[in-house]
Amino acid sequence: MAIPVLAANSYAAAQKLMEAGSSATSSTGGFSDLVKQSIAAFEGQARHADQQMSNAISGHVDYVSAVTAVAETETAVETLVAVRDKVIAAYDDIMRMTI
């Protein structure tokens, strides 16, 4: 039951990032602004998961919400690491190019 909710929330977050990316490239900002916004969104999601877990431990929220928030954060971390790896690979390819 939590998997479809997780997938839907991840898709919604990706859509927001894509919308932010399209507006960032059309304005004066660029790739660095998109990266900053993405990292800020990830930090906000991580803080939300921490808050949900604190509330679950103290008994103020149900465990399903807390586990879902942690799973969404885990997915965001995996995505962030994958993007980082792709950026590093692209940088290595550029450095290996001959002039």
C-alpha positions in Angstrom: 0.0 0.0 0.0 2.8 2.4 0.7 4.6 1.7 -2.6 2.0 3.4 -4.8 1.9 6.4 -2.5 5.7 6.5 -2.5 5.7 6.3 -6.3 3.1 9.0 -6.6 4.9 11.4 -4.2 8.2 10.8 -6.0 6.6 11.5 -9.3 5.1 14.7 -7.9 8.5 15.8 -6.6 10.2 15.1 -9.9 7.5 17.2 -11.7 8.1 20.1 -9.3 11.9 19.8 -10.0 11.3 19.7 -13.7 9.0 22.8 -13.5 11.6 24.6 -11.4 14.3 23.6 -13.9 12.4 24.9 -16.9 11.8 28.2 -15.1 15.4 28.4 -13.9 16.8 28.0 -17.4 14.5 30.6 -18.9 15.4 33.2 -16.3 18.8 34.6 -15.5 19.7 31.6 -13.4 21.3 28.5 -14.7 22.4 25.0 -13.8 23.9 26.0 -10.5 20.5 27.5 -9.4 18.7 24.3 -10.4 21.2 22.3 -8.3 20.8 24.6 -5.3 17.0 24.4 -5.5 17.2 20.6 -5.8 19.4 20.3 -2.8 17.2 22.7 -0.8 14.2 20.6 -1.7 16.0 17.4 -0.6 17.0 19.1 2.7 13.4 20.0 3.4 12.3 16.5 2.7 14.9 15.1 5.0 13.8 17.5 7.8 10.2 16.5 7.3 11.2 12.8 7.6 13.1 13.6 10.8 10.1 15.4 12.2 7.8 12.5 11.3 10.1 10.0 13.0 10.3 12.2 16.1 6.5 12.4 16.2 6.2 8.7 15.7 8.5 8.0 18.6 6.6 10.3 20.8 3.3 8.8 19.6 1.9 11.9 17.9 1.7 10.4 14.4 0.9 7.0 12.9 3.8 4.8 11.9 2.7 4.5 8.3 3.2 8.2 7.7 6.6 8.1 9.3 7.8 5.1 7.4 6.5 6.6 4.1 8.4 9.9 4.8 11.6 7.9 5.5 11.1 5.8 2.3 10.6 9.0 0.3 13.8 10.5 1.7 15.6 7.3 0.9 14.5 7.5 -2.7 15.6 11.1 -2.8 19.0 10.2 -1.5 19.4 7.5 -4.1 18.3 9.9 -6.8 20.7 12.6 -5.6 23.6 10.1 -5.5 22.8 8.9 -9.0 22.7 12.4 -10.4 26.0 13.1 -8.6 27.6 10.1 -10.2 26.4 11.1 -13.6 27.8 14.6 -13.2 31.2 13.2 -12.1 31.2 10.8 -15.0 30.5 13.7 -17.4 33.3 15.8 -15.8 35.7 12.8 -16.2 34.7 12.4 -19.9 35.3 16.1 -20.5 38.7 16.0 -18.8 39.7 13.0 -21.0 38.9 14.9 -24.2 41.9 16.0 -26.3 42.1 19.5 -27.4 
